Amino acid sequence: MDTGVLFGIVTLVLLATFLGGVAWAFSARRQREFDAAAQLPLQDHEVQP
């Protein structure tokens, strides 16, 4: 197997992984969880000793 073919396969695998992550991050099922996480820094939390 030529190194160019190997690099091409690795590139395709990494591209597929990246696109899967993007699809996961922008899926409608995750929106509620991400909206809640985005509000965490704005909430008041009491510090417990």
MODELLER restraints for C-alpha pairs under 7 A, 6 or more apart:
rsr = mdl.restraints
at = mdl.atoms
